[in-house]
Amino acid sequence: MSNESRIILTAQEMDLALKRIALQILEHNHSASDLAIVGIHTCGVNLAERIRKIIQEQEGVEIPFGTLDITLYRDDWSLISQNPVVRTTDLSFIVEESRLILVDDVLFTGRTIRAAMDAIMDYGRPHSIQLAVLVDRSGRELPIQADYTGMQTTVLPHERIQVLLKEHGGHDEVVIRGNS
């Protein structure tokens, strides 16, 4: 196995994918009137902010926004670390009856999304939860699929997808890296 990497989305392609996701959200929901957008920490928050901005510019309305930390809702958190890093959850809007768009960077096994849905239900019962992801890499362990996807790809078992964002001091790019 090598630790080489290859780019699967450039900054321009990522921008187009997020614009397409935003427009598909509007098309599917027919309006932005009761939408709320929630990003899963860490990269999902930044992507959710970008999607929200695109929708707000298109519709001219303010869209409620939240951030979600799912660390303690994961079924494997004790296996990942004895001292998990817990981030802020901020859902400062009424979750009840909203059409909630949950945003994450990569959909793989489905476990993160299951944990996110459990966390959301502690804040109320939304009318619906729709899932938007930048990359669907296949390999599901749970019956979860994205409603809106920037790109789908198949990744070998020894490879991982890394989403790099300008908000984290770099540049926008999605790469596949081989583990050594």
C-alpha positions in Angstrom: 0.0 0.0 0.0 1.2 3.5 -0.7 0.4 6.8 0.8 0.0 8.6 -2.5 -2.9 11.0 -2.9 -5.0 12.1 -5.9 -7.4 15.0 -6.2 -11.0 14.1 -6.9 -12.5 17.6 -6.5 -10.8 20.9 -7.2 -11.9 24.2 -5.6 -13.9 25.1 -8.7 -15.6 21.6 -8.8 -16.4 21.8 -5.1 -17.9 25.3 -5.6 -20.1 24.0 -8.4 -21.1 20.9 -6.4 -22.2 23.1 -3.5 -24.2 25.4 -5.8 -25.9 22.3 -7.4 -26.7 20.9 -3.9 -28.2 24.3 -2.8 -30.4 24.5 -6.0 -31.5 20.9 -5.6 -32.6 21.6 -2.0 -34.7 24.6 -3.2 -36.2 22.6 -6.1 -37.1 19.7 -3.8 -38.6 21.8 -1.1 -40.3 24.4 -3.4 -39.3 27.2 -1.0 -36.9 28.1 1.8 -39.7 29.2 4.1 -39.3 26.5 6.8 -35.8 25.2 6.0 -33.1 25.1 8.6 -29.5 24.0 7.8 -27.3 22.2 10.3 -23.7 21.3 9.8 -22.0 18.4 11.6 -18.7 19.3 13.2 -16.1 19.9 11.8 -16.1 20.2 8.0 -19.9 19.8 7.7 -20.3 23.1 9.5 -18.3 25.0 6.9 -20.0 23.3 4.0 -23.4 24.0 5.6 -22.5 27.7 5.9 -21.7 27.8 2.2 -24.9 26.1 1.2 -26.9 28.4 3.4 -25.3 31.5 1.9 -26.1 30.2 -1.7 -29.7 29.6 -0.7 -30.1 33.0 1.0 -28.6 34.8 -2.0 -31.0 32.9 -4.3 -34.1 33.4 -2.2 -33.4 36.6 -0.3 -34.5 35.2 3.0 -32.6 34.4 6.2 -32.2 30.6 6.8 -31.9 29.3 10.4 -28.5 27.7 10.9 -27.1 25.4 13.5 -24.0 23.3 14.4 -24.1 19.8 15.7 -21.5 17.8 17.7 -22.3 14.1 17.6 -19.2 12.9 19.6 -21.1 11.5 22.5 -23.9 10.1 20.3 -21.5 7.9 18.4 -21.7 4.1 19.0 -17.9 3.9 18.8 -16.8 7.0 20.7 -15.1 5.0 23.5 -13.1 3.1 20.8 -11.9 6.3 19.1 -10.6 8.0 22.2 -10.7 7.8 26.0 -10.8 11.7 26.0 -13.1 12.7 23.2 -13.1 16.3 21.9 -16.6 17.6 22.4 -17.5 20.7 20.3 -20.4 23.0 20.5 -23.9 22.1 19.5 -25.9 25.2 18.6 -29.5 24.8 17.4 -30.9 28.2 18.3 -34.0 27.8 16.2 -37.2 25.8 16.7 -36.4 22.3 15.5 -40.1 21.2 15.7 -41.7 21.2 12.3 -38.7 22.5 10.4 -37.4 20.9 7.2 -33.9 20.3 8.5 -31.0 19.9 6.0 -28.2 18.0 7.7 -24.8 18.6 6.1 -21.6 16.6 6.3 -18.5 16.3 4.2 -18.3 12.6 3.5 -20.9 9.8 3.8 -19.2 6.4 4.5 -20.7 3.9 6.9 -23.7 6.0 7.9 -22.8 5.9 11.6 -22.1 9.6 11.9 -25.5 10.4 10.3 -27.3 8.0 12.7 -25.6 9.7 15.6 -26.6 13.1 14.2 -30.3 12.1 13.9 -30.2 10.9 17.5 -28.7 14.2 18.7 -31.3 16.2 16.7 -34.2 14.3 18.3 -33.0 15.5 21.7 -33.9 19.0 20.5 -37.2 18.3 19.0 -38.9 16.4 16.1 -38.4 18.1 12.8 -40.9 17.8 10.0 -38.2 16.0 8.0 -34.5 15.5 7.9 -32.7 15.6 4.6 -29.1 14.8 4.1 -26.6 16.7 2.0 -23.0 15.5 1.6 -20.1 16.7 -0.5 -18.8 13.1 -1.2 -20.6 9.8 -1.0 -17.8 7.2 -0.8 -20.0 4.1 -0.5 -19.4 1.3 2.0 -22.6 1.7 4.1 -23.0 -0.3 7.3 -26.4 1.3 8.0 -29.3 1.9 5.6 -28.7 5.6 5.2 -28.4 7.6 1.9 -27.9 11.2 1.0 -30.7 13.2 -0.6 -28.2 15.6 -2.1 -24.6 14.6 -3.1 -21.8 16.6 -4.7 -20.1 13.5 -6.0 -20.1 9.7 -5.6 -17.0 7.7 -5.7 -15.7 4.2 -4.7 -12.7 4.1 -2.5 -10.5 1.1 -1.8 -10.5 -0.3 1.8 -7.0 1.1 2.5 -7.9 4.6 1.2 -9.5 7.5 2.9 -11.1 10.8 1.7 -9.8 14.0 3.0 -11.8 17.3 2.6 -9.5 20.3 2.8 -11.2 23.7 3.3 -10.0 27.3 3.1 -11.7 27.9 6.5 -9.1 25.6 8.0 -6.1 27.5 6.8 -5.6 25.8 3.5 -7.4 25.7 0.2 -10.5 23.9 -1.1 -9.8 20.4 -2.4 -10.9 16.8 -1.9 -8.3 14.1 -2.1 -8.1 10.4 -1.8 -5.1 9.3 0.3 -3.7 5.8 0.6 -2.8 4.6 4.1 0.7 3.4 4.5 
